[in-house]
């Protein structure tokens, strides 16, 4: 698979607003930026608190996923008082503390300033439960490469059908039809696994 | 679910519907249970695909950053060897330098001063000079200076006084003062201390870290086969090494 991150790293700094918008549409350069800039902050804090390298890296990976998910679930909202990086470090800290069954240490910021548990009700979305997700992932990984590519481009990379048709050198109508069939076969495979 | 239903659900999720279309869509969600169930599945599927792909992206970033780290180490490895060699050589020459410098300075500090002259009883000035010489021979340089300094004030151009007071200066580390006195001797072309003065000037120059002056003087001693030729040769060899 082509490495989409092989472009020259930009030195650009992004505002929280840009990061937030970028996360919502899975913008590759924003995700790369977050991955480069945020983990060192959490790493430094957890190392000071006596975290082991492997535990810290796990907490960081989970923290990134939680940041991504909480952003689209409305659990993280743009907030002048709490920067996204602070929020991320706080998530990592909590994940790490939970895993170590240690008593959660009081954050230097008050809980009200970090909107961890104040979801925006309008932004709540429907998600598969953990065990459903595992089944879904299995059937998704079993899809043929063309289908996976098409669904990835449409749902994750937010490409429109015109762009997808161009990438696969097919007409837009064919692309729509193929995408529909991919979804149908995914649904069928998932349902048969569920019953 | 047909293809058009699929399209409209995606358009709704991505915010591509007009306000009117959106309202109609939400009304149908409330009224049509089957449509609602289909939509819920569709939304869950869309979120699940994104989560899987996001995780995949993170994994790629992690492996790419790991590869970069390893490549960095690989590209630095040969340089690390060179750096280690450079550090070793610097260390090696530093040790040589440290060993050499004190050794030269040690040798310079240990350079023999003139043994002095026999003391004779005579005039009061000669007595004072003799007392100073006795003190000098006992390496009591301060005492020698006490005797000789007043004599030099009376006879500022006296080359014997200049020479032995220069010896006292060299013995007490007053190299600059020694250099000045020896230079005065050099101005006296007929002085018996001329050749000796050259040698001690070279020593003072080395102690004052003026190697070019020292080498010129030593070369002159050798070339003109002066009194301190052997010592000058030895010192020149040492310096050239």
Interface residues (C-beta under 8 A of the other chain):
Chain A: X3 X4 X5 X6 X26 X28 X31 X32 X35 X61 X64 X65 X68 X69 X72 X125 X126 X127 X128 X132 X133 X136 X137 X140 X151 X152 X154 X155 X156 X158 X176 X177 X179 X180 X183 X184 X186 X187
Chain B: X1 X3 X6 X7 X10 X14 X40 X41 X43 X44 X45 X46 X47 X48 X49 X50 X51 X52 X53 X54 X55 X57 X58 X60 X61 X62 X64 X65
